[in-house]
Every structure is written in C-alpha cells, then in structure tokens.
Amino acid sequence: MRPSSFIPFKQSTTSQKNAKGAAEFLRSHDKMAALLPSINRMAALQKDCAAALPAMFIHCAVLQFEADQLVLSIPNAALAARLKQQLPKLQDELLQRGWQVNSIRLKVQVSKTLVKSTASTPLVLPSQALSAFAELSTTLEDSPRNQALKAAVALMMQRHRRAE
C-alpha cells in the first residue's frame, strides 16, 4: 500500500489541532497505538475515494477494506444507485492510486440527520404599528366581508400586547 499520513481533507485549523491531539493520545497508549496504521490506511482510502468521485462521495464513507474488497457506507438508496454506475471508474482510480480493489460493495446506512433548531424569537411590533392596526380595526366597515379581517387584526393585537 502507499504510505500516507492521517490528514482528512478540508479541515479547519481547529480540527487539525484536534486530530493531532487524538493522534498523540493514540500514540501514548500501547493498545491504541496498534490502531494507528489501520486508521491511517482507512483515512487515506477515504481521501482517495473522495478525490476520485468528489461530488458523489461527500456523504459516503469507507466502512471496511479487507481481502481486496471495499465496503462503502451510503446514506440512501438513490445515491447508492447513482454511485453503482460509477463503481468501475472508482475502482480504476483506486487501482491507479495503488489500492488493490477487486470488488466494491455498497451498504445503505441511513444515519440520523441533525435538524437545526428553527426556534426563533417572536416578532415584537412597535407601539406605532399596534396603534395603526387598532385604528384600522375601528375604521373598517362592519360588513360580512370585513369580519374575518377584523377578527384576525384583533387576535394579532391581543397576542402582541401579551408579549409586551
């Protein structure tokens, strides 16, 4: 195999410091230090796969590489179907980079997606806006067409007065 160092692609300086700290931790323990060659090998393979198919490999990961068989983790079946069409290209690229890959298997593993919090601060209307809505509510004609609008304005004013 080709020599490599453990440097995942597109890292910030903070994550590079964390990676160095993790590597130092692994080196300082005998049993953990035995994992470093495997970690370096998998990181190099991950990097080479990403270089071969950059657009498609963003969400994929190398799960296993044993007996010349590469197993990739894919987040969904749609991406697996598209990646399956690119497997000959990926295998050729990896062979050119020195990896003896005879077969590639895809394993769909749906991972939890972190949902960003959409909690927002409530909108606070200035007093001028509230007085303008109050004036609108009183000046609107009492007709069946305006009843829904008047009710909505009254409800909105009530909510905003409670928030104050």
C-alpha positions in Angstrom: 0.0 0.0 0.0 1.1 3.5 -0.4 2.3 5.4 2.6 0.1 8.1 3.9 -0.5 10.3 6.9 -3.7 10.9 8.8 -4.9 14.2 7.4 -8.6 14.2 6.5 -9.5 16.5 3.6 -10.9 20.0 4.1 -10.0 20.5 7.8 -10.0 23.8 9.7 -7.1 24.6 11.9 -9.2 23.8 15.0 -10.0 20.3 13.7 -6.4 19.8 12.7 -5.3 20.6 16.2 -8.0 18.1 17.5 -6.7 15.5 15.0 -3.1 16.0 16.3 -4.3 15.7 19.8 -6.2 12.5 19.0 -3.1 11.1 17.3 -1.0 11.9 20.3 -3.5 10.2 22.6 -3.5 7.1 20.4 0.3 7.0 20.3 0.6 7.3 24.1 -1.3 4.1 24.7 0.1 0.7 23.6 -3.2 -0.9 22.7 -4.5 2.2 21.0 -1.2 2.8 19.1 -1.8 -0.5 17.3 -4.9 1.1 15.7 -2.9 3.9 14.1 -1.8 2.1 11.0 -5.4 1.0 10.3 -6.7 4.4 10.9 -4.1 6.0 8.6 -4.9 3.4 5.9 -8.7 4.0 6.1 -8.3 7.8 6.1 -6.0 7.6 3.0 -8.5 5.3 1.3 -11.4 7.7 2.2 -9.4 10.6 0.8 -8.6 8.8 -2.4 -12.2 7.8 -2.9 -13.3 11.4 -2.4 -10.7 12.5 -4.9 -11.9 10.0 -7.5 -15.6 11.0 -7.1 -15.7 14.3 -5.3 -19.4 15.2 -5.9 -20.8 11.8 -5.0 -18.5 10.8 -2.2 -19.3 13.8 0.1 -21.8 11.8 2.2 -20.2 8.3 1.8 -17.7 6.6 4.0 -15.3 3.7 3.8 -16.6 1.0 6.2 -14.2 -1.8 5.5 -11.3 -2.9 3.3 -10.3 -6.5 3.7 -9.3 -9.2 1.2 -9.3 -6.7 -1.6 -13.0 -6.0 -1.1 -14.1 -2.4 -0.3 -17.3 -1.8 1.5 -18.7 1.7 1.4 -21.5 3.2 3.5 -24.1 5.2 1.5 -26.7 7.3 3.2 -29.7 6.4 0.9 -30.7 4.1 -1.9 -30.9 6.9 -4.5 -27.3 7.8 -4.0 -26.3 4.1 -4.0 -28.0 3.7 -7.4 -26.1 6.6 -8.8 -22.8 5.5 -7.2 -23.3 2.0 -8.5 -23.0 3.4 -12.1 -19.6 5.0 -11.1 -18.1 1.9 -9.5 -15.9 0.9 -12.5 -14.5 4.5 -12.6 -13.9 4.4 -8.8 -12.2 1.0 -9.0 -9.9 2.1 -11.8 -9.0 5.3 -10.0 -8.2 3.4 -6.8 -6.1 0.8 -8.8 -4.1 3.7 -10.3 -3.5 5.1 -6.8 -2.1 1.8 -5.6 -5.1 0.2 -3.9 -5.8 -3.5 -4.8 -9.6 -3.3 -5.0 -11.1 -6.3 -6.7 -14.7 -5.6 -5.7 -16.8 -2.8 -4.2 -19.9 -3.4 -2.1 -22.3 -0.6 -1.2 -24.2 -0.7 2.1 -27.1 1.7 2.6 -26.9 3.0 6.2 -29.4 5.7 7.0 -27.9 8.0 9.6 -29.6 10.4 11.8 -29.7 13.9 10.4 -29.3 16.7 12.8 -32.2 19.1 12.4 -31.2 22.6 13.0 -33.4 24.3 15.6 -35.9 26.7 13.9 -36.9 28.3 17.2 -37.0 32.0 16.5 -37.6 35.0 18.7 -41.1 36.2 18.5 -41.7 39.3 16.4 -42.4 42.3 18.5 -44.4 45.1 16.9 -43.6 48.7 17.8 -46.4 50.7 19.5 -46.9 52.7 16.4 -47.8 49.5 14.4 -50.2 48.4 17.2 -52.0 51.7 17.2 -52.2 51.7 13.4 -53.8 48.2 13.5 -56.2 49.4 16.2 -57.2 52.3 14.1 -57.6 50.1 11.1 -59.9 47.8 13.1 -62.1 50.7 14.2 -62.3 52.3 10.8 -63.2 49.2 8.8 -66.8 49.0 7.8 -68.8 46.4 9.7 -69.6 44.2 6.8 -69.6 40.4 6.5 -66.5 40.7 4.1 -64.5 42.5 6.8 -65.4 40.4 9.8 -62.6 37.8 9.2 -60.0 40.6 8.7 -61.2 42.4 11.9 -61.0 39.2 13.9 -57.5 38.5 12.6 -56.3 42.0 13.4 -57.9 41.8 16.9 -56.2 38.4 17.6 -52.8 39.6 16.4 -53.1 42.8 18.6 -54.1 40.6 21.6 -51.1 38.3 21.1 -48.6 41.2 20.8 -50.0 43.0 23.8 -49.5 39.8 25.9 -45.9 39.6 24.7 -45.1 43.1 25.9 
